[in-house]
Amino acid sequence: MMSAVFGIIGAVMGAAISVMGQFVPYLLNRKGKVMIFMRFVYFEANGKPWGIQKNEEHNTLSFRVPLWIEIINTKGIPKIIRNVSLYAYYKGKLVTEFTQVQRVNSDTNGNGIKGNNEKYTFVISAYNSERYRLLYSASQEKLESKAIDEIRVSYYDDKNKLHENHLVNVPQPFEWKVKDLNKPDGWIEIK
């Protein structure tokens, strides 16, 4: 009778150790975080920073924002950052969403391709970091010539939760005329 009890206790302990052996690595892989940084850069097609540029082909003005995004994953599992978008605001009210530019006149090295092979969704492997070139644009017609005083960035995490954060204030007064804006220095952490 005693040996049966010890047998049952041994079986229960073995099962508990087996479950813990699988559960502990699961918990350790989830430890860590995902960090997102953005940096204003020069548009490689014309060497211009962010600002109002003229499209000679269509004789129109557009607000262009060239950026790098760097995503760092310190977790032991891959993470997804989906639909990284920019939005124009004026006095706290949404004006419009910028267009995610997938490609500009590309050379043979693919330098004109933006995002993650033309997608603005990123899968970052475990314990890894990735950097991508992004380009956002909003035409004067799309903005209906409205003013802008702030640009915000948004994205969805792998739980489909929306995150929206301030990216930069737009220098005032805002005018629809060709103008290069001073790019902020350094990397901006996106929460």
C-alpha positions as CSV (number, residue, x, y, z in Angstrom):
1,M,0.0,0.0,0.0
2,M,2.8,2.4,0.9
3,S,4.6,1.7,-2.4
4,A,1.5,2.6,-4.3
5,V,1.2,5.9,-2.5
6,F,4.9,6.6,-3.2
7,G,4.4,5.6,-6.8
8,I,1.5,8.0,-7.2
9,I,3.5,10.8,-5.4
10,G,6.4,10.1,-7.8
11,A,4.2,10.2,-10.8
12,V,2.6,13.5,-9.8
13,M,6.0,15.0,-9.0
14,G,7.3,13.8,-12.4
15,A,4.4,15.3,-14.2
16,A,4.8,18.6,-12.3
17,I,8.5,18.8,-13.1
18,S,7.7,18.1,-16.8
19,V,5.1,20.8,-17.0
20,M,7.5,23.3,-15.2
21,G,10.3,22.3,-17.6
22,Q,8.1,23.5,-20.5
23,F,6.5,26.5,-18.7
24,V,9.8,28.1,-17.4
25,P,11.3,28.6,-20.9
26,Y,8.0,29.9,-22.1
27,L,8.1,32.6,-19.4
28,L,11.7,33.4,-20.0
29,N,11.1,33.9,-23.8
30,R,8.4,36.4,-23.0
31,K,10.8,38.4,-20.8
32,G,12.3,41.5,-22.5
33,K,10.7,44.2,-24.6
34,V,10.2,45.7,-28.0
35,M,11.7,49.2,-28.6
36,I,10.8,51.4,-31.6
37,F,12.9,54.4,-32.7
38,M,12.5,56.8,-35.6
39,R,14.9,59.2,-37.1
40,F,14.3,62.0,-39.6
41,V,16.7,61.5,-42.6
42,Y,17.2,63.1,-46.0
43,F,15.1,61.8,-48.9
44,E,17.7,59.9,-51.0
45,A,16.1,60.8,-54.3
46,N,16.8,64.5,-54.0
47,G,18.8,65.0,-50.8
48,K,16.0,67.0,-49.2
49,P,14.8,66.8,-45.5
50,W,11.2,66.6,-44.5
51,G,9.0,69.5,-45.7
52,I,6.9,70.8,-48.6
53,Q,8.2,69.7,-52.0
54,K,6.9,70.3,-55.5
55,N,6.1,67.4,-57.8
56,E,7.2,68.8,-61.1
57,E,5.5,66.1,-63.1
58,H,2.0,66.9,-61.7
59,N,2.7,70.5,-60.7
60,T,1.5,69.9,-57.2
61,L,2.8,70.3,-53.6
62,S,3.1,67.6,-51.1
63,F,4.3,67.3,-47.5
64,R,7.0,64.5,-47.5
65,V,8.5,62.9,-44.4
66,P,11.5,60.6,-44.9
67,L,12.3,58.5,-41.9
68,W,14.3,55.5,-40.7
69,I,12.6,53.1,-38.2
70,E,14.6,50.8,-36.0
71,I,12.9,48.1,-34.1
72,I,14.7,46.2,-31.4
73,N,13.3,43.0,-30.0
74,T,14.9,41.7,-26.7
75,K,12.3,39.0,-26.3
76,G,13.0,35.3,-27.1
77,I,10.1,35.2,-29.5
78,P,9.4,37.1,-32.8
79,K,7.2,40.2,-32.5
80,I,5.1,42.0,-35.1
81,I,4.7,45.8,-35.5
82,R,1.8,46.4,-37.9
83,N,0.8,49.3,-40.1
84,V,3.2,52.0,-39.0
85,S,1.4,55.2,-40.1
86,L,1.8,59.0,-39.7
87,Y,-1.1,61.4,-39.1
88,A,-1.3,65.2,-39.4
89,Y,-3.0,67.1,-36.6
90,Y,-3.9,70.7,-36.1
91,K,-4.7,72.0,-32.6
92,G,-5.3,68.4,-31.4
93,K,-7.7,67.5,-34.2
94,L,-6.9,64.9,-36.9
95,V,-6.4,66.5,-40.3
96,T,-5.4,63.5,-42.4
97,E,-3.4,60.3,-42.7
98,F,-0.2,60.4,-44.6
99,T,0.2,58.0,-47.5
100,Q,2.8,55.2,-46.9
101,V,5.0,55.4,-50.0
102,Q,6.0,51.9,-51.1
103,R,8.5,52.8,-53.8
104,V,10.1,55.7,-55.6
105,N,12.2,55.5,-58.7
106,S,14.3,52.5,-57.8
107,D,17.8,51.9,-58.9
108,T,19.2,48.4,-59.5
109,N,20.1,48.0,-55.8
110,G,16.5,48.5,-54.8
111,N,17.2,51.8,-53.0
112,G,13.8,53.1,-53.9
113,I,11.9,50.4,-52.1
114,K,10.4,51.6,-48.8
115,G,9.4,49.8,-45.6
116,N,9.7,46.0,-45.4
117,N,9.7,45.2,-49.2
118,E,6.9,47.9,-49.7
119,K,5.0,46.9,-46.5
120,Y,4.8,49.0,-43.4
121,T,4.4,45.9,-41.2
122,F,7.5,44.4,-39.6
123,V,8.3,41.0,-38.1
124,I,11.3,41.2,-35.8
125,S,13.0,37.9,-34.9
126,A,13.9,37.1,-31.3
127,Y,16.8,39.0,-29.9
128,N,17.2,41.0,-33.1
129,S,17.0,44.5,-34.4
130,E,16.0,45.8,-37.9
131,R,16.2,49.1,-39.6
132,Y,14.0,50.2,-42.6
133,R,13.6,53.3,-44.8
134,L,10.2,54.9,-44.7
135,L,8.6,57.7,-46.7
136,Y,5.3,59.3,-46.0
137,S,3.5,61.9,-48.2
138,A,0.4,64.0,-48.1
139,S,-0.7,66.1,-51.0
140,Q,-1.9,69.6,-50.7
141,E,-5.2,68.5,-52.3
142,K,-5.6,65.7,-49.7
143,L,-5.0,68.1,-46.9
144,E,-7.4,70.6,-48.6
145,S,-4.7,73.3,-47.9
146,K,-5.3,73.0,-44.2
147,A,-2.6,73.8,-41.7
148,I,-0.7,71.2,-39.7
149,D,1.0,71.7,-36.3
150,E,1.8,68.2,-35.2
151,I,2.7,64.8,-36.7
152,R,1.8,61.6,-34.8
153,V,2.9,58.0,-35.4
154,S,0.7,55.0,-34.8
155,Y,1.1,51.2,-35.1
156,Y,-0.6,48.0,-33.9
157,D,1.3,45.5,-31.7
158,D,1.0,41.8,-32.0
159,K,-2.1,41.8,-29.8
160,N,-3.7,44.2,-32.3
161,K,-3.6,47.0,-29.8
162,L,-3.3,50.5,-31.3
163,H,-0.5,52.8,-30.1
164,E,-0.4,56.4,-31.1
165,N,2.4,58.8,-30.1
166,H,3.6,62.4,-30.7
167,L,6.4,62.3,-33.3
168,V,7.2,66.0,-34.0
169,N,5.8,69.5,-33.9
170,V,5.5,71.2,-37.3
171,P,7.1,74.7,-37.3
172,Q,4.6,77.5,-37.5
173,P,3.3,79.4,-39.3
174,F,2.5,76.5,-41.6
175,E,2.3,77.6,-45.3
176,W,1.8,75.6,-48.5
177,K,4.9,76.7,-50.2
178,V,8.1,74.8,-51.1
179,K,10.1,74.7,-47.9
180,D,12.7,72.4,-46.3
181,L,12.3,71.9,-42.6
182,N,15.1,71.4,-40.1
183,K,15.2,67.8,-39.2
184,P,15.3,66.9,-35.5
185,D,18.6,65.4,-34.4
186,G,19.0,61.9,-33.2
187,W,16.6,59.0,-32.7
188,I,13.1,59.5,-31.3
189,E,11.8,56.7,-29.1
190,I,8.2,55.7,-29.9
191,K,6.4,54.3,-26.8
